[in-house]
Amino acid sequence: MTGESSSRPDTGRQPVGLHALPRPVAVAVGGGGVLGAAQVGVGYALEQRGFVPDLIVGTSVGALNGAIAAAHPGKAAPWLDHVWTHARRREVFPLGYLSSRASIFADRGLRRLIARAELPSRIEHLDIPFTAVAMDLATGAQALLDHGDLESALLASAAIPGILPPVTREGRTLIDGGVIAFVPVRAALQAGAASVVVLSTGQKSRPLRPLDLPRRAGAVAARAGVLLLHQQIERDLHEVSERIPTVVVPTGIESWPAPWDFGHSQRLIDTACLAAGRFLDGLRVSGPGLYRAEGPPGLGEAWAASVSEVGR
């Protein structure tokens, strides 16, 4: 394993592995559509090593995964495996069900997915403290949903702007937390974490692979969106890692499907489980810092390359 903190000499007296992370330790689960399946593979690797976090913070699809993990500490991966390997695009994003002028799809598919997860009705009833991250559409402020109705919190955190409808909750209109916190490490720090394990950024924080400049409007917009997301992730990771140990667990995935293509879930789960396990077995933590592996291109980079190929 290599990483930004791995250059520190290992004297043999440093803590080793996940169990040496300062408590309370949070898991921050990011957004990214089908990236959620890779998070399941990382979850298997964590559970196989006996790791149970003290709190969980999730954004978008990571909020759903995180809530299931909070409901089933130490044994959530099989639940999540079933959810992801049985999910289909037409069920999550059903065509022909326009709910309003505010979105292309209704959220009935996502509601069914939440119902099948057999979650409690309120956030406070989860076994592990949990926060879903959304964004206030009126003010742009981060909304940390750590109490009250669980279903509306998950719907709000996953309300992709223009794709799924905004959610009105406690007097606020909320949309997808990925707009403001694609990887919710700052929210984990705000919740009191002394260390954080990240599942997962999708994108590497190293400079993105140079591409031939896109020429068509759609490809230009897509590339700009990837760059904006990349900058947000990097800013947040570096800000938090200056204060607490921040472990970014890799997925080992080189070929990413489209964010809405659930047919690759089993491959993503298996690949991520193997890569995450190898990384975790070599993890050495020695104080605040950013601990992550060198790895293959992430979601944003692969997606940008695909869009650029089609859009030029």
LOZA-574014 format. One record per residue: x negated, y negated, z of N, C-alpha, C, O in turn; residue in three letters. Coordinates in steps of 0.02 Angstrom, whole numbers, padded with zeros to 5 digits, always signed. Atoms other than C-alpha are relative to their C-alpha. Layout:
residues N
XYZXYZXYZXYZALA
...
end
This chain:
residues 312
-00042+00060+00000+00000+00000+00000-00043-00062+00000-00092-00066+00037MET
+00032+00065-00002-00057-00175-00039+00053-00051+00015+00112-00040+00003THR
-00048+00052-00017+00022-00335+00019-00036-00061+00023-00097-00062+00028GLY
+00031+00063-00016-00008-00512+00072-00031+00001+00069-00073-00041+00085GLU
+00030-00006-00066-00048-00457+00249-00048+00059+00005-00078+00070+00057SER
+00040-00060-00004-00142-00300+00203-00074-00013-00002-00114+00033+00010SER
+00070+00016+00001-00307-00391+00187-00029-00005+00071-00089-00007+00079SER
+00023+00002-00068-00316-00400+00377-00032+00066+00018-00004+00119+00002ARG
+00033-00063-00016-00438-00270+00444+00042+00041+00048+00071+00015+00095PRO
-00035-00046-00044-00359-00117+00524-00050+00026+00051-00093+00067+00034ASP
+00049-00018-00051-00454-00097+00688+00018+00064+00037-00021+00089+00077THR
-00022-00059-00036-00354+00053+00746+00040-00017+00062+00070+00026+00093GLY
-00037+00020-00059-00277-00049+00886+00066-00034-00018+00104-00054+00026ARG
-00060+00035+00022-00138-00126+00780+00060+00048+00002+00053+00108-00006GLN
-00061-00042+00003+00043-00065+00791+00007+00032-00068-00017+00006-00118PRO
-00008-00038+00062+00091+00062+00660+00074+00011-00014+00112+00033+00029VAL
-00066-00020+00024+00251+00078+00560+00058-00040+00027+00051-00089+00063GLY
-00062+00035-00016+00431+00027+00584+00011-00006+00075+00037-00057+00098LEU
-00015+00000-00072+00439+00072+00768-00042-00050+00038-00028-00064+00096HIS
+00040+00051-00033+00306-00057+00807+00026-00071-00013-00001-00119+00015ALA
-00027+00066+00014+00409-00201+00739+00030-00031+00062+00065+00003+00100LEU
-00028+00033-00059+00455-00330+00872+00077+00002-00001+00107-00006-00053PRO
-00073-00001-00007+00634-00316+00936+00025-00068+00025-00010-00102+00063ARG
-00045-00037+00044+00764-00365+00896-00022-00003-00073-00046-00054-00097PRO
+00019-00004+00071+00731-00308+00718+00065+00001-00041+00111+00039-00027VAL
-00058+00004+00044+00855-00353+00581-00015+00034-00066-00072+00039-00088ALA
+00003-00020+00070+00890-00275+00414+00038-00052-00040+00095-00068-00025VAL
-00031+00049+00045+00926-00404+00278+00012+00034-00066-00035+00057-00099ALA
-00019-00038+00060+01020-00328+00132+00024-00049-00053+00074-00084-00044VAL
-00013+00050+00052+01020-00430-00028+00054+00019-00048+00083+00073-00044GLY
-00051-00011+00050+01139-00446-00173-00028+00032-00063-00086+00054-00064GLY
+00026-00024+00063+01127-00387-00352+00038+00055-00034+00008+00093-00073GLY
-00038-00050+00037+01269-00274-00411-00026+00070+00011-00029+00094+00067GLY
+00023-00070-00004+01200-00102-00451-00064+00007+00041-00083+00063+00059VAL
+00057-00002-00045+01045-00148-00350+00021+00032+00066-00021+00061+00101LEU
-00023-00031-00062+01153-00089-00205-00013+00075+00003-00022+00102+00057GLY
+00015-00071+00000+01125+00091-00259-00072+00013+00021-00086+00061+00057ALA
+00070-00007-00021+00937+00069-00238-00006-00010+00075-00048+00021+00107ALA
+00001+00011-00072+00971+00003-00063+00019+00064+00037-00006+00076+00093GLN
-00019-00063-00031+01051+00171-00024-00061+00046+00005-00071+00078+00056VAL
+00061-00040-00002+00889+00259-00070-00048-00023+00054-00078+00018+00089GLY
+00042+00027-00054+00792+00143+00045+00030+00019+00068-00007+00034+00115VAL
-00033-00019-00063+00921+00178+00180-00015+00072+00019-00026+00087+00078GLY
+00018-00070-00015+00888+00365+00165-00070+00003+00030-00082+00037+00080TYR
+00069-00002-00024+00702+00334+00188-00006-00026+00072-00043+00001+00112ALA
+00001+00028-00068+00732+00226+00343+00030+00050+00050+00002+00060+00103LEU
-00032-00046-00046+00851+00351+00422-00041+00063+00011-00043+00091+00066GLU
+00043-00059-00007+00734+00497+00387-00057-00012+00049-00085+00035+00077GLN
+00055+00018-00046+00605+00404+00493+00027-00025+00067-00010-00054+00107ARG
-00029+00016-00065+00725+00375+00637+00010-00073+00014+00015-00093+00072GLY
-00006+00072-00010+00744+00189+00609+00073-00021+00004+00113-00005-00040PHE
-00066+00030-00008+00900+00101+00675-00011-00073+00019-00043-00087+00070VAL
+00011+00071-00015+00904-00090+00670+00043-00024+00058+00090+00009+00079PRO
-00038+00032-00053+00968-00205+00806+00056-00044-00028+00106-00056+00006ASP
-00052+00039+00033+01067-00313+00685-00009+00005-00075-00063+00020-00100LEU
+00000-00006+00072+01113-00314+00501+00032-00062-00030+00084-00085-00006ILE
-00026+00059+00035+01139-00463+00385+00002+00018-00074-00047+00041-00102VAL
-00007-00019+00070+01206-00438+00210+00030-00055-00043+00071-00094-00020GLY
-00027+00046+00050+01242-00540+00054+00031+00040-00057+00000+00087-00082THR
-00032-00028+00059+01365-00491-00083+00006+00076+00006+00034+00100+00056SER
-00004-00072-00006+01350-00305-00119-00038+00025+00061-00022+00077+00089VAL
+00037-00018-00060+01223-00300+00022+00042-00007+00063+00027+00026+00113GLY
-00044+00005-00058+01361-00354+00141+00042+00064+00007+00051+00088+00063ALA
-00037-00063-00004+01464-00200+00096-00045+00056+00024-00026+00093+00069LEU
+00047-00051-00022+01314-00086+00113-00018-00009+00073-00020+00039+00112ASN
+00019+00015-00068+01265-00173+00274+00055+00016+00050+00041+00040+00104GLY
-00056-00015-00045+01438-00157+00350+00008+00075+00011+00021+00097+00067ALA
-00004-00073-00007+01441+00030+00315-00057+00026+00044-00046+00070+00086ILE
+00057-00020-00043+01268+00047+00393+00013-00019+00073-00005+00018+00118ALA
-00015+00021-00068+01328-00051+00545+00054+00043+00032+00057+00049+00093ALA
-00053-00043-00026+01478+00065+00561-00024+00070+00015+00006+00106+00055ALA
+00025-00069-00007+01374+00225+00552-00075-00001+00013-00114+00021-00030HIS
+00072+00007-00012+01204+00192+00634-00037+00067-00006-00017+00117+00022PRO
+00042-00059+00007+01071+00316+00582+00026+00054-00046-00008+00103-00059GLY
-00029-00051+00044+01188+00413+00466+00043-00031-00054+00090+00000-00078LYS
-00040+00035+00050+01254+00286+00342-00017+00020-00071+00026+00016-00115ALA
+00022-00013+00069+01154+00341+00190+00046+00050-00037+00063+00038-00094ALA
-00046-00045+00035+01266+00492+00149+00067-00033-00017+00095-00020-00070PRO
-00061+00037+00014+01420+00381+00163-00009-00044-00062+00031-00044-00108TRP
+00014+00046+00054+01342+00253+00048-00013+00037-00065+00007+00015-00119LEU
+00012-00041+00059+01283+00388-00072+00066+00018-00033+00072+00013-00094ASP
-00065-00019+00028+01462+00446-00094+00035-00060-00032+00063-00054-00086HIS
-00031+00060+00028+01525+00268-00121-00030-00018-00068+00007-00031-00115VAL
+00033+00023+00061+01396+00228-00254+00003+00050-00057+00010+00031-00114TRP
+00000-00050+00055+01393+00391-00350+00070+00012-00026+00078+00043-00079THR
-00069-00007+00024+01583+00386-00365+00028-00066-00026+00084-00067-00052HIS
-00025+00065+00023+01599+00201-00407-00004-00004-00077-00051+00022-00107ALA
-00001+00011+00072+01645+00152-00586+00017-00073-00014+00055-00105+00022ARG
-00010+00070+00016+01643-00017-00670+00073-00018-00007+00095-00069+00019ARG
-00071+00016+00011+01825-00009-00722+00040-00001+00064+00094-00031+00067ARG
-00034+00002-00064+01873+00020-00541-00018-00062+00041+00025-00093+00072GLU
+00023+00059-00038+01769-00119-00464+00019-00064-00035+00039-00113-00003VAL
-00017+00059+00040+01798-00243-00606+00054+00020-00051+00039+00025-00111PHE
-00052-00023+00046+01965-00189-00681+00022-00054-00048+00040-00109-00028PRO
-00023+00047+00050+02008-00275-00844+00076-00003+00000+00111+00045+00017LEU
-00072+00008+00008+02182-00344-00872+00037-00018+00063+00098-00015+00065GLY
-00032+00019-00062+02215-00400-00694-00024-00069+00022-00057-00076+00073TYR
+00018+00069-00017+02189-00587-00693+00039-00022+00062+00101-00019+00062LEU
-00034+00019-00062+02226-00651-00518+00017-00074+00000+00067-00094+00031SER
-00011+00072-00001+02215-00837-00550-00046-00031-00053-00084+00005-00086SER
+00046+00035+00045+02127-00968-00655-00071-00003+00027-00117-00023-00008ARG
+00065+00007-00033+01982-00959-00533-00047+00059-00013-00106+00055+00004ALA
+00044-00058+00010+01916-00788-00587+00023+00041-00059+00081+00040-00079SER
-00016-00045+00056+01907-00665-00731+00035+00062+00025+00083+00086-00006ILE
-00028-00062-00027+01947-00514-00622+00035-00015+00066+00018-00062+00102PHE
-00028-00001-00067+02059-00486-00473-00048+00039+00046-00093+00073+00021ALA
+00044-00035-00047+01978-00416-00316+00030+00066+00025+00007+00093+00075ASP
-00032-00061-00024+02092-00264-00301-00046+00060-00002-00042+00104+00040ARG
+00048-00055+00003+01953-00147-00356-00048-00002+00059-00063+00050+00088GLY
+00045+00006-00057+01836-00214-00223+00036+00017+00065+00007+00046+00111LEU
-00039-00017-00059+01975-00200-00094+00006+00076+00008+00001+00102+00064ARG
-00005-00073-00003+01997-00016-00138-00067+00030+00023-00068+00078+00062ARG
+00066-00025-00019+01809+00011-00122-00011-00009+00075-00037+00036+00108LEU
+00007+00013-00072+01809-00069+00051+00044+00048+00040+00022+00074+00092ILE
-00045-00044-00036+01960+00035+00104-00027+00071+00004-00020+00104+00055ALA
+00027-00069+00001+01874+00198+00053-00059+00008+00048-00076+00064+00067ARG
+00058-00004-00045+01726+00154+00166+00020+00012+00073-00024+00024+00115ALA
-00026-00015-00067+01836+00180+00321-00034-00043+00053-00061-00018+00102GLU
+00030+00048-00046+01775+00024+00410+00052-00025+00050+00112-00024+00035LEU
-00047+00030-00046+01853-00055+00564+00027-00066-00027-00001-00094-00075PRO
-00032+00060+00026+01966-00205+00540-00038-00064+00018-00032-00114-00018SER
+00034+00061-00023+01856-00328+00634-00075+00011+00005-00099+00066+00019ARG
+00073-00004-00001+01670-00366+00627-00025+00020+00069-00073+00058+00075ILE
+00022-00014-00069+01656-00356+00817+00004+00074+00017-00027+00096+00065GLU
-00008-00070-00015+01707-00173+00811-00052+00045-00033-00052+00106-00022HIS
+00056-00038+00029+01555-00119+00709-00049+00019+00055-00055-00017+00104LEU
+00045-00024-00053+01426-00021+00809-00063-00042+00005-00093-00047+00059ASP
+00058+00044+00000+01283-00137+00759+00023-00070-00017+00064-00079-00062ILE
-00018+00069+00017+01299-00328+00760-00013-00014-00074-00066+00004-00100PRO
+00002+00007+00073+01333-00381+00581+00022-00070-00019+00067-00100+00011PHE
-00019+00065+00029+01340-00543+00481+00002+00006-00075-00045+00030-00106THR
-00005+00006+00072+01402-00566+00304-00012-00073-00019+00013-00118+00014ALA
+00018+00068+00021+01333-00718+00212+00041-00019-00061+00044+00018-00110VAL
-00036+00028+00056+01443-00823+00099-00020-00073-00008-00062-00098+00030ALA
+00013+00071+00009+01439-01001+00033+00066-00038-00001+00114-00018-00033MET
-00058+00045-00001+01564-01140+00068+00003-00037-00067-00042-00075-00083ASP
-00005+00029+00067+01624-01194-00104+00008-00076+00003-00012-00110-00044LEU
-00010+00072-00006+01670-01369-00042-00064-00037+00017-00077-00090-00010ALA
+00058+00036-00025+01507-01414+00045-00067+00029-00024-00118-00006-00021THR
+00062-00032+00018+01378-01290-00021-00038+00029+00058-00093+00055+00050GLY
+00034-00024-00060+01335-01241+00157+00003+00076+00004+00050+00107-00022ALA
+00000-00071-00014+01289-01065+00207+00053+00016+00052+00057-00019+00103GLN
-00051-00021-00047+01432-00977+00295-00020+00068+00028-00026+00117-00009ALA
+00020-00062-00034+01381-00844+00422+00061+00030+00034+00087+00002+00082LEU
-00062-00031-00022+01528-00727+00452-00017+00058+00046-00032+00113+00023LEU
+00021-00049-00049+01492-00632+00612+00055+00019+00049+00041+00051+00100ASP
-00056-00019-00043+01664-00614+00689+00064-00003-00041+00065-00032-00096HIS
-00064+00003+00033+01845-00590+00641+00010+00055-00052-00023+00106-00050GLY
-00021-00050+00049+01923-00498+00494-00058+00021-00044-00091-00021-00076ASP
+00057-00026+00038+01796-00386+00409+00013-00001-00075-00031-00020-00114LEU
-00013-00004+00072+01881-00362+00241-00008-00068-00033-00041-00072-00086GLU
+00006+00065+00031+01895-00548+00205-00072-00025-00001-00092-00061-00046SER
+00070+00019-00001+01714-00573+00256-00038+00033-00058-00079+00001-00090ALA
+00033-00035+00054+01656-00441+00132+00022-00025-00068-00019-00032-00114LEU
-00026+00028+00063+01768-00508-00006-00031-00068-00014-00049-00083-00071LEU
+00029+00067+00008+01702-00684+00023-00074+00005-00020-00096-00030-00066ALA
+00071-00006+00013+01520-00630+00023-00014+00025-00070-00067+00011-00099SER
+00009-00030+00067+01545-00537-00143+00039-00036-00054+00044-00011-00110ALA
-00043+00036+00049+01655-00667-00231-00044-00036-00051-00055-00096-00047ALA
+00043+00027+00053+01544-00692-00384+00036-00058-00035+00091-00048-00060ILE
-00034+00059+00027+01584-00867-00448+00026+00012-00071-00012+00031-00116PRO
-00031-00008+00066+01705-00857-00594+00018+00071-00017+00059+00083-00062GLY
-00012-00070+00014+01706-00667-00591+00052+00029+00048+00100+00060+00026ILE
-00048-00021-00051+01797-00629-00427+00026-00062+00036-00009-00112+00042LEU
-00031+00061-00028+01915-00749-00338-00032-00023+00065-00053+00018+00106PRO
+00021+00026-00065+01857-00864-00198+00046+00024+00055+00104+00042+00042PRO
-00038-00024-00058+01917-00816-00024+00010-00058+00049-00037-00092+00068VAL
-00015+00049-00052+02004-00933+00097-00002+00034+00067+00036+00081+00080THR
+00010-00032-00065+01947-00890+00272-00013-00054+00052-00061-00092+00046ARG
+00007+00048-00055+01968-00994+00430-00006-00071-00026-00046-00111-00003GLU
-00004+00068+00025+02008-01149+00329-00052-00019-00051-00054-00076-00074GLY
+00052+00014+00050+01860-01135+00210+00010+00042-00062+00036+00098-00058ARG
+00000-00038+00062+01850-01081+00029-00070+00025-00012-00117-00014-00019THR
+00066-00031+00000+01706-00959+00014-00012+00039-00064+00034+00068-00093LEU
+00021-00039+00058+01609-00880-00130-00063+00039+00017-00089+00035+00073ILE
+00057-00046-00006+01466-00758-00155-00060-00032+00035-00083-00086+00016ASP
+00057+00025-00037+01325-00782-00030-00064+00001-00039-00112-00033-00021GLY
+00060-00002+00040+01198-00741-00164-00018-00066-00032-00075-00076-00052GLY
+00013+00066+00029+01216-00918-00230-00049-00038+00044-00091-00076+00019VAL
+00042+00038-00046+01130-00985-00075-00051+00043+00036-00102+00017+00059ILE
+00045-00044-00037+01046-00832+00003+00003+00070-00030+00033+00115-00002ALA
-00001-00065+00034+01019-00689-00119-00031+00054+00044-00008+00111+00045PHE
+00031-00045-00050+00906-00609+00011+00005-00037+00067-00032-00085+00078VAL
-00018+00042-00058+00973-00666+00181-00048+00004+00059-00027+00018+00115PRO
+00049-00003-00054+00813-00671+00281+00005-00060+00047-00007-00053+00107VAL
-00007+00059-00043+00842-00848+00344+00059+00010+00048+00056-00010+00106ARG
-00057-00014-00043+01011-00793+00411-00019+00050+00055+00005+00044+00111ALA
+00023-00048-00050+00926-00647+00499-00040-00035+00055-00031-00021+00114ALA
+00039+00038-00049+00804-00766+00583+00046-00042+00043+00037-00046+00104LEU
-00048+00041-00037+00948-00880+00632+00040+00041+00049+00060+00016+00102GLN
-00038-00044-00044+01037-00731+00709-00042+00026+00058-00015+00061+00102ALA
+00042-00018-00057+00889-00704+00826-00049+00055-00012-00078+00081+00036GLY
+00047-00055+00014+00782-00574+00738-00071-00019+00017-00093-00076+00005ALA
+00071+00009-00013+00603-00555+00797-00043+00032-00056-00103+00020-00059ALA
+00031-00028+00060+00561-00456+00638+00057+00019-00047+00114+00027-00025SER
-00052-00014+00049+00654-00414+00478-00025+00049-00053-00081+00043-00077VAL
+00013-00047+00054+00659-00270+00354+00047-00017-00057+00108-00021-00046VAL
-00040+00025+00056+00719-00322+00181+00015+00057-00048-00029+00092-00071VAL
-00025-00049+00049+00825-00208+00069+00043-00038-00050+00097-00059-00030LEU
+00066+00009+00027+00784-00265-00064+00005-00058-00048+00060-00076-00068SER
-00002+00061+00039+00737-00414-00170+00015+00013-00073+00038-00032-00109THR
-00010-00014+00071+00749-00326-00338-00057-00030-00040-00092+00005-00076GLY
+00054+00033+00036+00628-00452-00408-00064+00001+00043-00061-00004+00104GLN
+00064+00011-00033+00444-00455-00365-00009-00074+00011+00019-00115-00025LYS
+00013+00070-00011+00384-00617-00294-00063-00023-00036-00079-00082-00038SER
+00056+00021+00042+00228-00613-00401+00027-00037-00061+00087-00031-00076ARG
-00026+00036+00059+00240-00723-00555+00035+00047-00049+00011+00103-00061PRO
-00038-00041+00047+00368-00656-00677-00040+00012-00063-00080-00031-00084LEU
+00036-00017+00062+00303-00571-00833+00017-00051-00054+00075-00066-00066ARG
-00014+00048+00055+00283-00697-00976+00041+00033-00055+00029+00090-00073PRO
-00042-00024+00054+00414-00677-01110-00005-00048-00059-00021-00107-00050LEU
-00011+00045+00056+00434-00744-01284+00058-00046+00017+00110-00023+00041ASP
-00052+00047-00020+00535-00901-01258+00066+00015-00037+00066+00020-00098LEU
-00064-00012+00032+00720-00868-01290+00022-00061-00040+00005-00118-00024PRO
-00019+00055+00045+00800-00971-01427+00075-00013-00001+00096-00067-00020ARG
-00072+00010+00001+00986-00945-01408+00024-00022+00069-00008-00009+00120ARG
-00025+00031-00060+01093-01032-01279+00008+00049+00057-00012+00036+00114ALA
-00012-00048-00053+01144-00877-01183-00064+00026+00031-00069+00034+00092GLY
+00064-00026-00025+00966-00812-01169-00038-00052+00040-00070-00037+00090ALA
+00032+00055-00037+00899-00982-01115+00031-00006+00069-00004-00011+00119VAL
-00034+00006-00064+01031-00994-00979-00016+00059+00046-00026+00050+00106ALA
+00015-00059-00040+00997-00815-00921-00070-00004+00030-00081+00010+00088ALA
+00069+00005-00025+00810-00845-00908-00006-00053+00055-00040-00043+00104ARG
+00001+00053-00051+00838-01007-00811+00029+00025+00065+00004+00010+00119ALA
-00030-00028-00060+00952-00915-00691-00046+00046+00037-00050+00045+00098GLY
+00048-00045-00031+00821-00782-00660-00055-00039+00036-00074-00021+00091VAL
+00054+00040-00031+00688-00913-00625+00024-00035+00063-00012-00039+00112LEU
-00028+00032-00059+00801-01006-00504+00006+00051+00057-00011+00036+00115LEU
-00007-00052-00051+00839-00844-00412-00068+00020+00028-00076+00028+00088LEU
+00069-00017-00020+00655-00798-00408-00028-00051+00049-00057-00033+00100HIS
+00026+00053-00044+00610-00966-00330+00035+00001+00068+00003-00009+00119GLN
-00037-00002-00064+00747-00951-00198-00025+00057+00044-00037+00048+00103GLN
+00023-00058-00038+00692-00777-00146-00069-00012+00030-00081+00001+00089ILE
+00069+00011-00023+00509-00826-00134-00003-00053+00055-00039-00044+00105GLU
-00001+00053-00051+00544-00985-00036+00024+00029+00066-00007+00017+00118ARG
-00028-00025-00062+00650-00893+00091-00046+00052+00032-00055+00051+00093ASP
+00045-00050-00028+00530-00746+00111-00060-00032+00033-00079-00013+00089LEU
+00059+00032-00028+00380-00858+00139+00016-00041+00062-00023-00042+00110HIS
-00019+00040-00058+00472-00973+00258+00009+00043+00062-00015+00025+00116GLU
-00013-00043-00057+00529-00831+00369-00062+00038+00022-00074+00047+00082VAL
+00059-00040-00017+00367-00731+00360-00053-00040+00037-00097-00011+00068SER
+00046+00040-00039+00271-00877+00433+00016+00004+00074-00026-00014+00116GLU
-00021-00001-00070+00368-00850+00594+00006+00071+00028-00009+00081+00087ARG
-00009-00068-00024+00404-00663+00605-00023+00050-00052-00025+00033-00112ILE
+00016-00051+00050+00348-00500+00523+00059+00011-00047+00116+00021-00025PRO
-00052-00007+00051+00445-00483+00360-00021+00055-00048-00068+00047-00087THR
+00019-00060+00038+00439-00311+00278+00048+00008-00059+00108+00017-00049VAL
-00040-00008+00061+00501-00299+00098-00012+00071-00026-00066+00087-00050VAL
+00008-00070+00019+00532-00116+00058+00012+00008-00075+00063-00013-00101VAL
-00007-00006+00074+00503-00072-00126+00048+00055-00020+00063+00100+00019PRO
-00044-00052+00028+00617+00031-00236-00035+00044-00050-00013+00100-00063THR
+00036-00040+00050+00490+00092-00364+00035+00005-00067+00015+00045-00108GLY
-00040-00006+00061+00616+00063-00503-00028-00046-00055-00036-00106-00044ILE
+00026+00038+00056+00549+00008-00671+00054-00018-00051+00052-00071-00082GLU
-00052+00011+00050+00704+00023-00780+00067-00010+00035+00096+00036+00064SER
-00063+00016-00033+00858-00066-00714+00057-00002-00051+00048-00029-00106TRP
-00059+00007+00044+01031-00046-00791+00031-00069+00009+00009-00109+00050PRO
-00037+00062-00010+01151-00191-00811+00030-00001+00070+00046+00052+00097ALA
-00023+00004-00069+01211-00255-00641+00068+00032+00012+00084+00050+00069PRO
-00067-00029-00008+01387-00185-00673+00004+00073-00023+00059+00101-00024TRP
+00002-00068+00026+01333-00014-00739-00014+00049+00057-00072+00058+00075ASP
+00008-00044-00057+01363+00110-00598-00020+00071-00019-00030+00113+00025PHE
+00015-00068+00021+01323+00263-00702-00071+00023+00016-00086+00082+00010GLY
+00070-00017-00015+01139+00257-00651-00013+00005+00075-00070+00009+00096HIS
+00009+00005-00073+01170+00258-00463-00043+00056+00028-00086+00043+00070SER
+00039-00056-00029+01098+00432-00429-00075-00009-00014-00116+00003+00030GLN
+00070+00012+00016+00936+00391-00520-00030-00054+00045-00086-00047+00069ARG
+00024+00055-00041+00918+00228-00424-00010+00022+00072-00059+00004+00104LEU
+00005-00025-00069+00951+00313-00257-00062+00044+00008-00101+00034+00055ILE
+00056-00048-00006+00825+00453-00287-00068-00035-00006-00114-00021+00032ASP
+00063+00035+00010+00688+00339-00353-00018-00044+00059-00076-00044+00081THR
+00013+00045-00055+00705+00213-00214-00017+00037+00065-00059+00015+00103ALA
+00015-00040-00060+00706+00346-00078-00073+00021+00001-00107+00016+00053CYS
+00069-00023+00004+00539+00414-00137-00049-00057+00008-00097-00052+00047LEU
+00046+00057-00003+00454+00245-00162+00000-00032+00069-00053-00049+00096ALA
-00005+00030-00066+00518+00175+00002-00034+00043+00053-00068+00017+00097ALA
+00031-00045-00049+00462+00328+00099-00076-00004-00001-00108-00006+00051GLY
+00074+00005+00005+00284+00317+00033-00024-00066+00030-00075-00068+00065ARG
+00018+00065-00027+00277+00132+00076+00004-00001+00076-00042-00024+00109PHE
-00010+00002-00072+00346+00154+00251-00051+00042+00037-00072+00024+00092LEU
+00049-00043-00033+00226+00294+00292-00069-00033+00003-00110-00014+00046ASP
+00064+00035-00002+00080+00178+00254+00004-00069+00031-00046-00105+00031GLY
-00010+00067-00025+00152+00023+00337-00042-00013+00063-00042+00028+00110LEU
+00036+00024-00059+00040-00070+00460+00019-00072+00012+00014-00114-00033ARG
-00024+00068-00016+00105-00225+00548-00045-00030+00054-00059+00002+00104VAL
+00043+00034-00048-00006-00350+00638+00021-00073+00007-00017-00118-00011SER
-00023+00068-00012+00097-00502+00681+00040-00028-00058+00052+00007-00107GLY
-00038+00032+00053+00195-00625+00574-00036+00005-00067-00097+00002-00070PRO
+00028-00005+00067+00169-00606+00387+00049+00033-00046+00101+00057-00025GLY
-00042-00030+00051+00242-00543+00226-00031+00066-00021-00086+00068-00049LEU
+00025-00068+00012+00220-00355+00207+00040+00030-00057+00100+00044-00050TYR
-00035-00028+00058+00261-00288+00035-00051+00034-00046-00111+00020-00042ARG
+00043-00038+00044+00191-00172-00097-00003-00032-00068+00043-00066-00090ALA
+00003+00014+00071+00130-00206-00270+00045+00051-00033+00047+00109-00013GLU
-00045-00048+00030+00256-00127-00385+00020-00020-00070-00009-00066-00098GLY
-00021+00011+00069+00346-00123-00552+00044-00061-00006+00063-00090+00045PRO
-00044+00057+00009+00449-00263-00626+00066+00011+00035+00092+00067+00039PRO
-00063-00004-00037+00606-00302-00527+00059-00015-00044+00053-00023-00105GLY
-00063+00008+00036+00786-00329-00575+00000-00061-00044+00018-00057-00103LEU
-00004+00062+00039+00771-00509-00630-00043+00001-00061-00023-00021-00115GLY
+00047-00001+00056+00620-00481-00740+00026+00047-00055+00025+00029-00114GLU
-00025-00047+00050+00693-00327-00825+00062-00027-00035+00069-00019-00096ALA
-00061+00027+00028+00860-00412-00850-00016-00056-00049+00014-00061-00102TRP
+00018+00055+00044+00778-00566-00924-00029+00026-00065-00014+00000-00119ALA
+00029-00028+00061+00679-00459-01046+00055+00028-00045+00053+00019-00106ALA
-00055-00029+00039+00838-00369-01099+00041-00054-00034+00057-00049-00093SER
-00039+00055+00028+00935-00530-01124-00037-00035-00055-00009-00055-00106VAL
+00040+00035+00050+00792-00608-01218-00003+00040-00065-00001+00011-00119SER
+00002-00041+00060+00783-00461-01337+00065-00008-00040+00064-00013-00102GLU
-00064+00003+00034+00968-00474-01375+00015-00071-00024+00047-00081-00076VAL
-00023+00067+00011+00984-00662-01371-00039-00041-00051-00016-00094-00071GLY
+00040+00042+00046+00847-00722-01488+00029+00002-00070+00002-00029-00116ARG
end
